[in-house]
């Protein structure tokens, strides 16, 4: 029999209301044997004490229920976002604060490329940060007039390209595709909004970007999880699952030593033409469940309805956008969405639906209600993911229908000022990402990063939900703040519940996987504004120890 290893800690937050704190955790093999006092746990036969975490704070490993494994692939390209970011190797990348900063970084990268015909590919841009001047092909032409340039916007819902790229793919004044932005003269500006328009230049990003996953990207993504205390990750929208070779990409990487659990959702609708019929895709997902393991899960699906609020492509109910901009772009028709949702629901599959605008939340609710009336299914846990503009009335209906809301709290910090001043105005912005309202109405919630849209990091996400501070220091809706306790539950048990994994992860209880985030400080014992600054030493996943590669003082007792 394997020994029982007892790990004392300065503080343990279990998220188990029957025993919310403890002195130590006992682990046997990959599972928790018990939590309690050191004396209690050392009384178990064959117990061995290990003091490596004696000065640390232990909490359940964080559960990120909306992220993308392609995050690990993004750092192969050039980062040109506004905010500083840290890559999976622990390197800090300073943000580009102006269009001139973006151009300068691209010029430097252009000079580093050896192949004169290779495209220059970058990511992280958001034009809304540069009011008064929209980055266009004319800006990118200053970088190169001989090689194509492609920048994926931070949301993943728009791109910018230079004139060489437009010429190469025949994008001109005669191009009649929704999402190809044109100027007052009818000429394309180089901005491509949403998936149909972006697909016009798809060869430029073939084999790269957030939708491309390979073993190296998966390992980098998992290391990002270690660095942030995230032990359960989600690839919310894979295009690889409909054939065995694609599934093999995940199976080859997620082995016994992989430092995270990965729940892979099939991207079933919203990215253009689907590979299989909904019926065939549903049958395959049910079959793929048999290939799941304790580290790798298959069998769920994501559907996408609209775009992004800061890109003005999300669908909004009246009164619409603050500046009366045109309403956003539907990713699919309501009829096709109903067909897909009903098919996957009837197959017993968990469905997460991308709903940024309140008009899409409304469609989600009305569709779910109609489906459940025909095909009742207890404990379905279908989820409105992002749920950014969901109203109080909509949360009441989500609760009545047994649905969940995965709330994009990071938007409060990343785009809060823009939401108040430019996209939806101060009134609607104050109730965006309304975690307090959702909880008040009894809707199960989690909080997410949508990495790489915003950086993976549940501690920062907790801070944003608890403070609702914007970059400028304003509070975006003080009455939607939630407590640190509720935020911690949302990124542990909340995410686990949403993935139907709460019987295995999300709290430190006997019988669950020994998945732990190892922290320098207690997130419930620091000011809410400091939660995001807490250093993560690493994780334990199934009893295996994984160290962060972000520099920090060593723990007492650590070799």
N, C-alpha and C positions, 0 to 999 in steps of 0.2 A: 504493500500500500504506500502511496506517495505520502511524504511528510506534510504536516500542517505548518505553514509558515505564518508566524504572527508578526505583523508590522505595526508597531506603535507609531503614533503621530502626535503632533502638538494639538491638532483638532481634526476630527472627522465629522463631516456633514453627510449623513446617510441618505437623506430625502425619504426616509421611512418614518412616518409619523409615530409608529409604535416605539421607535428608539432613534430619535432624530440626531443625536450626537453619540460619539463613542471615543474611547481612548485608543483602540486598536482594531485591526481587521485581520481575520485569519483566513488564509487562502490554501486550498488543497487542489493541486492540479490547475485547471483553468477556471475553477469556480470558488465563490466565497463559501467558506464553511460556517463562519459566524462573525459577528461584530460585538464588541463589548469592552469591558475593562481588560487590561493586560493580564491581571490575575485570572479572570474567567477564561480567557483564551489559552493561556499557558497550561490550564488544567486539562485541555484536550489531549488524549493519548498521542504521543509522537510529535508534540509541538516543538518548533524551533523558532527562536526569536531572531528577527532581522531588523536592525535599527537604522537602515538606510534612510527612512522617512521620518525619523524621530523629531526633526525640527520643522517638518513640512505640514501643510494642511492638505487633507485628502477629501475630495468630493467625488461623486459619481463621474465617470468619464462623460464628457459632454456629447450630446447627440445633435448633429447638424442634419436637419431633415430637408434642407433644400440647398444643395451645392452641386458642383459639376466637376467630375474627375478630370476633365480637360484643363482645369486650373493648373495642374502640374505640367501641362504642355505650353502654357502661355508664355513662360519665361524664356522659351527658345526665340521669341520675337522681342521687339523693342517696346518697352513700357513708356507711354507718354501721358499718363494720367495726371490729374491735378494734385492728388494727395501722395505723401510718402508711403511706400509699401515695402514690405520685407519678403523676399522670395524664400522658397523652401530650404535653401542653403544658408539662410540667416543673413543674406546681404540686403542692406537697406538701399532702396532706390528713391532718390529725391523726386518730388513731383514737378511737373511742368506748369508753372503758374501763369504763363501767357502763351499766346500763339507763337510768339518769337522763340520762347523756350522749346516748344514742340518742334519748330522748324530747325533750331540749332541741334537738337538731339538727333533728328532724322538726318541732317547733313553729316553729322559725325558717324552715324550708322552706315550711311551710304558709302562713306569713304572706307569703311571696314570690310565691305563686301568684295570678295575676290572675283566672283562671276559677274561680268558686265550685263548678263541677260537675266540674272536672278531678280525676282521681285523684292522690294523692300516692304516688309510686313511689320506692322506695329499694332498696339492695342491700348485701351484704357482712356482714350479721348472722350471728352464730353463737351460739345460746343456750347451748352447752356452756361458753362462757367465763364465764357468770354462774351458778355453782352455787348451789343453794338457792332460786332464783327463776327461773321460766321466763317469758320475755316472752310475753304473751298479748294477746288482743283488749282486755282491760280496760286494759292499759297504753296501747295505741294509741288507745283511746277518749279518753284525756286529750289527745291531739293534736287530734282532730276527731271530732265526732259527726254531721257533715253530709256529709263527703266520704269516699269509700273510700280506704283506705290499704293498700298492698301492699309487703311487703319480701321480696325474694329472699334466701335464706340464702346464705352464702359458697360452699357446695358446689354450689348450683344444684339440689339435690335436695329442698329444702323451702322453704316460704314461710310468712309470717305476715301475717294480715289483721285489720282491725278489724271491729267489729260492723256498721257500715254496709255493708261489703263482703259480709259473710256474709248479711245481710238481702237485699241486692241480688241475690244468686245462689242464694237459697233453701237456705243451709246451716244446718241446725238439728239438734235432737236426733234427728229422724227420718232424717237423711241416713246412708245405709248404704253408704259408700264406703271402701274400704281406704285408710288414710293420713289420714283426717279425724280428728285427735286430739280426744278428748273427756275431760272431767274426771270426777270420781267420781260426779257427778250425771247423767252422760250428755249433758252439753251441750258443744258444740264450743268449743275454747279459742281458735280462730283460727289454729292451726298446721296446715299441710297438708303431708304427707310424700309424696314421690315423685310421678310424673308424672300418674297418674290423678286424684289428689286436687287437685293444682295446676291441672289443666285445668278444674276447676270455676269458677275465676275468671280464666280465660285472657283474656277481653276487657280486663281491667285493664292487661295488659302487651302488648297487640297493637301491633306496630310498634316495640317497644323490648326491651331486655334482650339476653342473650347469644345467643339463638337468632335474633335479627333482625339482618340484615346489609344495609347499603347502602353506596354509594361513600364517603360521609363516614366511616362507621365503619371501612371497610377502610383508608382513608388514615391515620386516627388509629392504628389497629392497627399499620400499617407503621412509623409514626413511633416508636411504642413499641419496635419492633424496632431501629430506628436507635439509640435511646437506650440500649439494652441490648446492642448488638453482635450482634443476631440478624439474620442475613441470609436464612435460610430459615424460614418460619413455616408452621404447619399450622392449617387450620380443620377440626378433627376432629369433624365432625358437622354438615353443612349440610343444611337442608331445602329448598334452592332448586334443586337440580340436576335434578329430574325434569321441568322444563319450560324452554323456551328463554328465557323472560323472566327466570327466576331465574339461569340461567347468564350472561345478559347483564349482571346486576348486577356480577358479578366481572369480566367482560371489559371493561366500561366503566371500571373503576377501575384494573385492573392493566395499565397501559400501559408503554411503554419507560422512562418516568421513575419508575415505582413503585419505592420503595426497598427492596424485598424480593422474594424468591420465595415463592409461596403455593401450598401443596399442599392441595387441597380434597377432603375425604372426604364422601361421601354418608352421612347418618345413616339406616342401613338398617333398624334394629330397636331398639326400646326406648323410643320416645316416643309410644306409642299406635298408632293405625291408620296403616298405611303407604299412601302415595299409589298405588303400583303394586305388582303382584305381584313377588315376588322375582325371578322369571324375567325379567319386563319391565324391572325396575330394573337387573338385571345386563346385559342387552342394551344398555340406554341408557348405562351406565357405560363399557362397551367402546367404544361409538360416541363418547362424549365425549372419549376419549383423543385422537381426531383433532383436537380443538379445543384441545388443550394447547399451550403455548408454553414458551419458556425461563423465563418468569417465573410462569406459571400452569399448574398441573397438575390434571388430573381423572383419575378412573378407579379410585379406591380407596373402601373402605366401612368404616364403623364400626358395630359392634353393641354393645348395652349389656345387661348381665345383672343388675346389682344397684345398690344405692344407695351410701351413704357411711358410713364407720365411725363418725365422730364424731357422725353423726346417727342411729346405731343402725339404719340401714336396709340396710347391707351384709349379705350372707349369709355366716355363719361356720360352719365345722365345729366339732365338739366340741373344747374345752369351752364354746364360745360366748362371750358377752360376760362381762366381769369381774363385773358385778353381777347376772348371770343375767337380763338383760333379754331379752325375746322376740327371736327371730332376725329378720333383716331381711326386705326385700320383694324378691321376684323381679320384675325388670322385664318378663320374658317367660317363657313356659313352656320347659322344656328341649326339648320337641318342636318348638316354633316356632323356637327357636334353631338346632337341628340342621338344619331345613329351609333356613333362611336361609344358614347357614354353608356348607352343602354346595352350594347353588345358586351363591353368589358364588365359592366355591373352584373349582368346575368351569368357571366362566367365565374363570378365570385372573386373578381380581381379588385384590388385596392386602386382607386383612381384619385390622383392629385391633379387639380386643374389650375392653370396659370390665370389668375384674375387680378389685374392691376387696377382697372377702373371699376367704378360701382355699376356701370352698365353690364360689365361681364360678370360681376358677382350676382347681379339680378338674373342673368341668363343661367348661370350655374344653379341658383336656387330653384328657379322655375322648372328647369330640366330635371333636377334631382327629385323634386316633388312629384312630377309626372311619372318618372321612372319608378319611384318607390310605391306609388299608387298602383301601378300595374304589377310590379315585381318586388314585393316587400323583402327586405333583407336585414336582419338584426345585426347590429355592431359592424356596419360597413366601414365607418371612419373615412368616408370620402372627404377630401380636403380642398378648400379654396386656398391656394398658395399665393403669397404676396398679400392678397386681401387688403390692399392699401387704402382704398376709399370706401370700404364696406361701411354702411350706415348702421345706426342703432337698430332700426327696423329690420335690416338684413341680418344682423347678428341674432335677433330674436328668432327669425325664421331658420337660420342655420342651426341654432340650438334645438328647435322643434324637430328638425329633420335628422338630428344625430350627426351633423357634419362638424368638421374641425376647421380651424383657421390657422394657417402658418403665416405669421405676421412679419413683415420686412422692416423691423425696427431700425436697421442700419440706415435706412433712407432718411430718418429724422436728422441724423448728423450729416450724411453725405450730400443731401439735396434739400434739407429743410429750408434754408434761406431762399433757394430758388422756388420751392413750392409755395412759400408765403408770398413772394414778390412777383413771380412770373407764371407759374403753372395753374394753381387752383385758388390762390388768394388766401389771406390770413384766416378766414372763417373755416373753409373746408380743410385747410392744412392743419388746423388745431385738432381736428379729429381724424387725421390720417393715421394709419397703423395703430388703430385704437384698441390696444391690448386691454386697457382697463374696462372699456365697454364690453368687449368680448367676454372677459371673465365675469363681469357683473351679470351677464345674461346666460352664463353657464356653458359657453362654447369652449371646448378644449383647445388650447393654443400651444404653439411653439413659436420660437423666434429664429430667424435664419439670416444667412449672409448672401445667399445666391452666388457664392464665390465662383468665378472671379469678378463678378460685378462689384461686390465690395469684399474686403479681405476676410478670409476665414478667421474667426476669433470669437467664440461665444462669450468670453468675459467682456469684450467691447460691446457686443450686442446687448448683454445685460445692462451695461451702463447706459446705452442709448435708450432702452425701454424705461429705465428707472429715472433718468434725468430729462430726457427729451430736449437736450441741448443741441443747437445747431452750431456750425463752425464759427459763426459770428458771436455766439454766446447767448442768443435769444432762446427762450423756452417755447417750443412749438406745441402748445396745448397742455398746460400744466395738469388739467384734470384727467388726462389719459396716462399720466405716470403710473407705474406699478411699483410695488415694493421689490427690494432686492430678493427677498424670499420667493415671491411669485416669479421673478425673472429667472432665478436659479432653477426653479421647478420647470419652467418653460423650456430651458435648454438641456434638461436632463430627462425627467419622466415625461414632460410634454412632447418632446420630439420622439421618444421611444413609443409612446402611445400612438402617435400619428403614423408610425411605421409598423404598428402592430408587433412591437418588440418589447413592450413594457414588462412582459413576464421574464425577460432575459437580461435587460439592461435598463439604465436610467436611475437606479437606486442601488445602494449597497446593502444587500439583504442576503441571507443564507440561501444558497441554491442558484443565485444569479451569477453571470460571468463576472470574474474579477477584473472589471474595467474601471480604472481610477484615473482621475486627473490629479497631478501632484503640483501643488501651488505653494508659493512663498508666503501668501497671506490668505486670510479668511475673507471671502467676498461678502459675507454678511457682517463683517466687523470692521469695515473701512467705509469712508464716505462714498456715496454712490458715484461721485465724480471720479473716484480713484479705482473703481472696479476694473476698468479696462487696462490699467497700468500694472496689475498684479502679474508677476512673472510666473511662467509655467516652467517647471523643471523637467517635465516629461509626463509620461503616462505608464500605466500598467494595462495591458490588454490580455485578458485570459491568463493572468498570472505572470506574463512576460513583461520585462521592464524595457522601456524605450526612452532614451534621453533626447531632450530638445537640443538642437544645434544653434540656438540663440544664446549668446554668451550671458552668463549670470554667475553670481557667487556660488560656490559649491556648498552642498548640504553637509552638515555635520554627519560623520560616519560614512560619507561617500568616498570610495577609493579614488 
